[in-house]
Amino acid sequence: MPVKNKVQLITYPDSLGGDLKALHEVIETHFPDAFQGGIHILPPFPSSGDRGFAPLTYLEIEPSFGDWSDVRKLGEKHDILLDLMVNHISAHSAFFQDFLQHGKQSKYADLFLTIDKIWADGEIPEDDFAKIFLRREEPYSDFTIADTGETLRVWTTFGKTTPSEQIDLDVNSPATRQLLKAFFENFAKHGVKIVRLDAVGYVNKVPGTSFFFVEPQIHEFLDWITELANALGIELLPEVHAHHSIQRKLAEQGHWIYDFILPYRILESLLERNSTDLVAYLQDRPAKQFTMLDCHDGVPIKPDLDDLYDGTRARKVVDTCLERGSNLSLIKAPKYRDPDGFDVHQIRGTIYSMLGKDDDAYIAARAIQFFAPGVPQVYYVGLLAGENDQTVLAAGGEGRDINRHNYSLNEIKQNLRREVVQRLLTLIKFRNEYPAFDGEFTVLESDSAAIHLKWQKDEQICTLHINLATMKSVLGYVDETGADVEVVL
């Protein structure tokens, strides 16, 4: 089944009402026709950390969220997208717990990457270590095996703790591939239509490389897992935060990709009131993308926009966001920072707050996203034009929690009464229903203080005109009678 060219929702299983049953109620009651492109449910599986991204298994739903019947219920009207953390699994999983007991004698030992699988002597050469794109200070963890008392060093790309709670899988192992096959078969059984391959760029560990998007090995793995998924009627969305040239490679090979460049380009244009770089980007980008403004992490800069941004201007954008309450995720490895020290991986905060809580600017940002070719995803906080959640940070939350507020049913009702949210819902309805978005996209000529975009399919034409000086967005379209209609968004 092809991915629908309609608006999708991204949400945690417990962020709109408290659990999956509440999510279904919220969608049916308040947004029955809004998410015709589907619902991306961020990991609803039993997990030991990272808000679901350290899964114990994909065969079960975390009981506090509900069960598979709740997922199937949502799937009756919406295509469901779920994540598969293809690079790692929880240290608390039954698989790794057995490994901790029996070590290399465990029946699951082949699932995991001990250091000696990468370097035969179990030692990492200094030159090799310097090349690795690090996501934590040390990309491995030491574990003591209960049966023998020996210490085994296991590769752990991600994780906030030491030892890490996220254990890398050996994707070259037949045991791992059989396990992934079982997970996909379970997804298909429960009607999942799209699977996001989270952290897929890190799956290949080859000495002497960056350990990120290692070619040609990554392509062999993607070919294998794509064939597996497609045979089960599942589309794949590889999630790769990388230099834009890598995203283009994936697009050229027919994969869906994320447009991780668009959020910064939109943010920069609206803050600077200058469309030059955004317009140039919209004229030259792959069309087969999922577009986003916000997500559970942040607005990407490095490495996604390496060679695309101006460092001085980027610092100004970052500083503005910091003044408005955002915080930052930084690049760990010195090798991958800019010569001047610029090291911002992502700006963390809500788009609404980054834009100064300006309703017109926020609607302009969403309008640009919806007009950019691709499948638009709206993060649940953005759906409700949410502000930075400083309360959760003051209570000890980590930086990304600033954009992960859990809404009660009452809060949802209250926010729905806000004009900016109703304006967004009107825009979502138009994006879902107007036929021209299945036609041809054109970036119309404009000066740097404006943005003019157009879609056309046969006699159906719609245009978007944004005045960056006033932040006013005007939608023009030909209605069913052939009349020209103009609406201020």
N, C-alpha and C positions, 0 to 999 in steps of 0.2 A: 504494500500500500504506500503510495507516494506521500511525502510530507506535505501537509496542506499549507498553502500560502496565505495564512491567516495569523492573527495575533495569539501568542501563547502566554500563559502565566507561569512564573517560576515561584515556588513557595516551599517552605519547609512543611512537613506533615502536620506540625503543631502550631504554626504561626498565624493561622486564620481561624481562631476559635478554640484551638486546643488539641485536636486530633483529626483523624481522617474523616470520621463521621461528621464532625463539625465543619470541616472543609467542604464536604459535599453539600451540607445545608447552606453554607455561605454562598457557594457557587450557584446553587439552584435558586436561592432567594434573591440575591443581590446582583449576580452577574450571569444570568442564564444563557445569554448569547454572546458574551464578551470574548470567550477564549475558544474560538472555533478552530484555532490551530493546535490546541491541546494544552495539557498541564504538565509541567516539569515539576515532579515532586522530588525535592532534594532528599538525600538518603533516608528512607523510612525504616531501615534495617536495624537489628540490634547492633550497637556500636559501643566502643570503649572510649571514644573521645572525638575531638574535632567536629563536633555537632553532626555526627553521622558518617563522617568521612574516614572512620577507622572501623569498618564493618566486621562483625564476627562471622556473618554468613549472608548470602543473598537469598536463601531458601525460605526465610521467615521475615515477618514484619515485626518490628518492636511492639510488644503487646500494649504499651501505654499509648501507642498511636492507633492501634486497631489490628486488623489482619488482612489477608489477601482479598477477602470478600469486599472490603472497603475500597481497595484499589480497583477491583473489577467493577464495582458500582460506579466509581468515577469514570471508568473506561467505557461505560455504556454510551455516554454522550461525548466523551473527549478522548482524543489520542493521548495516551500516557507515555511520558518520557521519564526514565529512571537512570540513575548513575551506576556505572560499574567502575570501581577503583581498580583498574586493571593492573596497576603497578604494585599494589600492596593489600594486605589484609591485617586485621587486628591481632595484636599479641595475645589477646584474650580468646581468640578463636579456638575451637576444639583442635584444629590442625596444628597451630603453633604450641598449644599447651601440651599436646602429645610429644612434639619435638623437644620442648623443655624437659620433659620427663626422660625421654629415651635418646635424645641427640640424633646422631646419624643412623641409629638403629630404628628410629621412628618410621612408621609406615608412611608418614607424610614428609619425611626429610627432603625428598626431591622437590618439594614445593618451594623451598627457601634457598636464598643465596648466601652461603657462608663465603667468607673472603677467599678461601682456597679454591672456590669454583671460578674466581676471577683471576687471581694470581696464585699459582700452584704452591708457592711457599707460604702463603697466608700473609705476606707483607706487601704494603702498598708503596711502590717506588715514589720518591719525592716528586719527580717530574710528572708522573701520572696523576698524583694527587692535585698538583697545581692546575691541571687542565679541567678538573671536574667542576661542573656548574652546581654549586652547593645550595641546598635548601635549608641546611642546618649546619652547625659548626663542624660536626663530624658525621659523615654519611653512613655510619655503622653503629651498632650497639653490641655490647658484650653481655652474654647470657650464660649462667651456670646451669649445666645439665644435671638433673637430680640423680640419675642412675650412676653416673661416673664422677661427678664433681668437677669435670673439666669445664673450661670456659671456651665457648664458641663465639666467634665474631661474625655477626650477621648484618647484611646490608640493609640499611634503613634510611631511605632518601628523605622521608618526611617525619614529622613528629615534634611535639613541643616538650616532651619529657626525655629523661635519660635514665634507663634505656628507653628507646622509642616505643610507642604503642602501635606504630604502623610498620609492619614487617614486609619488606619487598618480596614479591613472588619471582621465581625463576621461570620466565615465560618460554624459555627454550625447553623446559622439562615436559615430557609427555604427560606427567602427572598433573602439572598445572594446566595444560591445555584441555585435559579431560575434565578438570574441575570447572574451567571457564565454560566448557560445553554444557555441563550440567546446570550452571547458573543461567545461561541463555535459554536452555530448554524450559527452565522454570519460568523465566520471564514470558516466553511465548505462551506457555500454558495459561498464564493469568492475563493475557491480552495486551502486554506491553508492546507499543508500536515503535518506539525510538529508544535507543540506549546511548547515553553520553559516555564516551571512554575517557574517564577522568585520569589525568596524569599519564596519558599514554606515551608522551614524549620521553619518559624516563625509563621505559621498560627494558631497554637494551644496555647492558654494561659491558663495554669492550675496552680493555686496557689501551691507554694512549689516546683516548677520546674524551670528550666533555661529559660522557654518560648521558647526553641529552640528544634526542633525535639522531641516533647513530645510523648512518646510511652505509650499505643498503639494508641492514638488518630490520630497521623499523618498517620498511615497505613490505618485507616478507611477512612480518607479523600482522600488519594491517590487511594485507591481502588474505591471509588465513582467517582472521577474525571477521572480516567483511563477508567472506563466502559463508562462514558459519551463520552469521546473523541473518543474511539475506535469505538463506535457505529456510529460515524459521519465520520469514515475513517481518523482520526487524530492520529498521534503518539505523545507521550508526552516525554519531556526531563526535569525531575525535576532538578532544579538548587539549590544545597545544598553545601554551604561552611561549612564544618564540619570535625571533626575528621575522618580519613580515614576508621575507623570501620563502621561508619554510611553509607558511600558510598558503602561499601561492602555489607551491609545489603540490601540496595536498589537493588544492582546488583543481589544478591541472590534471590530476589523476582521478578526478571525479568524486572526491570525498566532499561531504558537507564540512564547512569550517565555521568557526566563530569569527565575527568581525570585532576583534579586540582593539582595532584602531579607531573605529567610529566614536566611541564614547569620549575619548580625549579630544578628538578633532571637533566634536560638537561643543564640548565644554570650553575649549580654547576659543572657538569662534564667538560664542555668546559672551564670554568674559571680556574678550578683546574688542568685541563688536566689529570683527573683521572676518570675512568668509573666504579669503583667498585660498588658504591651505585646505579647508574643508571642501570647497568646490573642486579644486584640483584632484582631491582624493576621490570624490564621488564620480568623477569622470573616468577613473581608471582603477577599478576594483573588481574582484570576482563577484558574480551575482549569486552563486549558490552558497549563501551564508545564512547563519542565524545572527540577527542583529540584536544589540543590547545597548542599554544606557547604564544599567546598574545590575548588580548581582550580589551574591552572598559574600564576595570578597571585596573588590574595589575597582576603581577606574585604572586600567593598565597604562603604564608608560614604558618601563624597561622590562624585558627586552623587546616587547611587541612593536614599539615605535622607534627602535634604534635606527639611526640615520634618517629619520623622518622629522624629528622635532628639533627646534632651536633651544639650546640649553638655557639661555637667558630668559626667553619667553616661558619656557617650561617652569623655571623657578618662580616666576611671577604667578603663574596659574596655581602652582602648589602652595605658594605663600597665601594667596587669596583663600584657597580652600582651608588651609590651616587656621587662618583668622576667623573663618566661619565654623570652626569646631572639628574639622576633619583630623585624622591622624594618618600615618604613613606605614606602608610595608616597604622594607629596604632590601636591596640586593646584598647577599651575604659575601660572595667571593669578590675580593678586590680586583681580580682580573676582569670582571664584567662591569665595573663601574666606569663612568666617563673619566677622561683625563683630568677634568676639573673637579672631580669628586662627586658629581651628581649621581645618585644611587637610588632613585625612587622607583620601586617596583610597581606599587599601586597606591593611589589616593583612596583612603577608606572614609566613607561617609555617605550620606544620601545625596542624590543628585539635586533634590529640591533644596537642601541646605547649601550645597556647593554653589548653586545659582542665586544665593541670597534670599531664598524663600520668595522669589519673584514669580508670581503665577504665570505671567505672560512669557517670561523666559523659559519656564518649565514646559509650558505647552508648545513653545517653539522647538525645544529640544526633542520632545516626543514626536512632533510633526516631521522633523527631519529624519528621525529614526524610522518612522513608518513609511516615509517616501523612499528611503534608501532601499534598493533591491535586496530581497532576502526575507526570511521569516522573522518577524519582530517578536521578541520576548519582553514581557513586562514583569519585573520583579515585584513581589507583593508589597514591599514598602513603597516602591515607586507608584504602584497602583493607587495607594492612598496618600500620595504626595507627602510621605513621612519625613520628619525632621531627624537630625542626628540624636541618637539616644544616649545622652551623656549620663543619664541616671544609672544605666547598666554598667558603664565604665567606672563610675564612682563607687559602685558596689563590688568592684573587682573583676569585671569582665575584661576580656582581651580586646585589642583594637578593632577587630572585625565586627565585634558585637554592636558597634555603633550603628550598623545598618542591618540589624537582625532582630528588631523589636517584635515581640509576640503580641498580636492584637486580640483582645477579648471581643466577644460578640458585640458588646456595647460600644467599644471603641470603633469597631468597623461601622456600626450604624451612625455614630457621631461624625466620623470622617466622610461618610457618604453624603452628608449634608453640606460639605464644603463645595464652593463653586468650582475650584480648580479640579477636584475629583470628577465632578459631573462633566466638565469640559473635556477631560481626558476620556471619559467613557463615551462621549459623543464622537470623539476622534477615533477611538477603537472601533466603534460601530461602522463608521465610514470606511476605515481600512479593511474591515472584514467583508463588507458588502459591495463596494464599488468595483465593477468588473475591470476597469482599466489597469488595476494592479497586476493583472495577468498578461499585460501587453508589453509595450516598449517604453523604456525609461529614458528621459533626456534631461540633462542639466542645461538650463537656459542661460543665456548670457546675462550677466549682472555686474554691477560694480561691487567693490569690496564691502560695502555697507548693507548688502542685501543678499538674499538667497532665492533663486527661482528654479523650481523643479517641476517636471511634467511627466505624466503617464498617459499613454493612449493605447486603446484597443478598439479598432474599427472606429465607430462614431462616438465611443465613450472616451472622454478626455477629462483629466483633472490636473490642476496646477496648485502649487504651493508657493506663495510669495511672502517672504519674511523681511521686514524692515528691522535691521539690527540696531538702529538708533532708538527706535521706539519699542522694539520687541513685539510688535504686532504681527500676527500671522493671518494671512488671508487665504482661504481655500476657494478655488474656483472649480466648477465642474458642469458638465452637460447632464441635465436630468433626463428622466425617461421620456419626456415630451420633446426633447431636443432643445430645450431652453437653456440659456447660460445662467448659472446660479453663482453668486458670490457670498461667502460667509466669513465673518471674522471669527477665528477660533477662540 
